[in-house]
C-alpha cells in the first residue's frame, strides 16, 4: 500500500467549526480546529488537520479571525483595532448603522507546520515543511439579542495541505484539498451548535474522496468561570463514505467523538498588540471498527498557541494577525501507529508539531 492510498483526512474542521461569526471579537478553534481577532469564539476550520484548530484544535491549528470585529475605541480588548482605525482615518463598521454593516466577511490563513497530524491522530506527514492555506467566506444570516437563537451564519471555503518532502512521486507535493460548508449558530447566548459537511479530496486521486459530516456542540462558560473559562466542546465526526480517515479502519459508515477544551488568556501589556494565548487539549474515542483494531481510544493532543494583531497594517487592507504554536500528540491507539508506518512516518506514538503563520479577515 502506497502513501495516501487511503483517505487521510484534513484540517479544515479544526479551523472553522469553532467560529461563531456573529459575536463580537473574543478570542480562535481543530480541524476538526477553532484568538483574539475572531468575532465569536475560536476558530477551528472544518475537517481535520493539526490543528486546528477549528477550529481546530489542539493539534496546532491556528485560530482565525474570521470576520472583522466591531471597533470600540474605548474598549481595552479592541485597542489594536482602535489604533489601526485611528491610523487609517476611518472607523470602519462603527460609522455604519447596524442594519448597514456588511453581512458577508472573508478570511485567509496560511500556517507553516513541521508536520501534518489530524485531530484523529493520523500522522500524514512528519518530514519537511507543510503549508496548509485555508480561505473562505462567512455569511451572517441571522442576529438577535433575545430569544433562544442568537446568531446563525454560513461559512464556506477550502482547506489545503502542501508539503515539501513527499516521498511518493505518484502523490506529489499537493496532498489534499478539502472544500467545506458550515452552518454555525449561537443558542441561548452561551451555547454553540454547528454542522459541517466536508470533502477530503486527493488532487492526484491517490485515495477515494471522502464525504464527512461533523457536528459540534460547545459551551461558553465565561459567565461561570470568568478568566478561568475552559470553553468545553464535543465533536461528532461521521464518515459517510470513502476510504478510512485513519487508514486501517472501516471505510464509511463509522464515526469518532472528540472531547476538548480551549482555555485562553490575553496579555494586554503592549499597546495595540494584545497577545492571545490559547491552550487547546483534546481526546478522541470511537468504536473499534473506526480504528480497525481492539481499542476504543484514539489520540490525546495538547497545544500552546498564540495570536497577535498586526495593528500597523491599515484597516482598509483587512484585519491581519500573526500566529504561532506548539502541539504535543500522543497516539493511544496502536492502529494509529501502524497507519503512521504505512504512510512512511514510523511508529513513534509521541510527536511534536511546531507552527507559525499569518492570516487576514475582512
Number of C-alpha atoms within 10 A of each C-alpha: 7 13 25 23 18 24 25 30 34 38 41 46 45 39 40 46 41 38 38 34 31 28 19 17 25 20 27 43 39 44 40 42 41 39 32 31 34 28 26 24 31 42 39 36 48 46 40 40 43 41 45 42 43 39 36 42 49 43 42 45 46 45 45 44 37 37 31 26 25 18 23 17 17 9 11 14 21 21 21 27 29 24 20 23 22 14 15 15 12 15 19 17 16 13 11 11 8 9 7 9 13 13 14 15 17 20 22 21 25 21 23 22 27 19 24 30 30 38 39 34 31 27 31 27 25 23 17 12 18 24 21 26 20 26 23 21 20 25 19 20 15 14 15 13 10 9 9 12 17 20 22 22 22 21 26 21 22 20 32 22 22 20 23 14 14 21 15 13 8 14 20 16 17 17 23 25 23 26 21 24 23 25 20 27 25 26 15 13 18 14 19 25 21 23 21 26 19 28 23 29 23 23 15 14 16 19 20 18 20 24 17 23 20 24 20 22 19 20 19 18 16 14 9 9 11 10 13 12 18 19 21 18 20 19 23 19 24 18 23 15 16 20 24 24 27 27 26 19 20 20 22 18 14 19 21 21 21 22 18 24 23 25 19 23 17 19 12 15 9 10 11 21 21 23 20 23 23 28 21 32 23 24 23 24 20 19 18 19 17 25 29 20 15 12 17 17 20 28 23 25 27 23 26 19 29 24 30 23 26 21 22 16 16 19 24 13 10 16 25 25 24 21 26 22 26 21 25 18 26 18 24 19 23 19 23 27 22 20 24 25 16 20 24 20 17 14 17 14 18 14 16 18 20 18 23 21 19 21 26 24 25 21
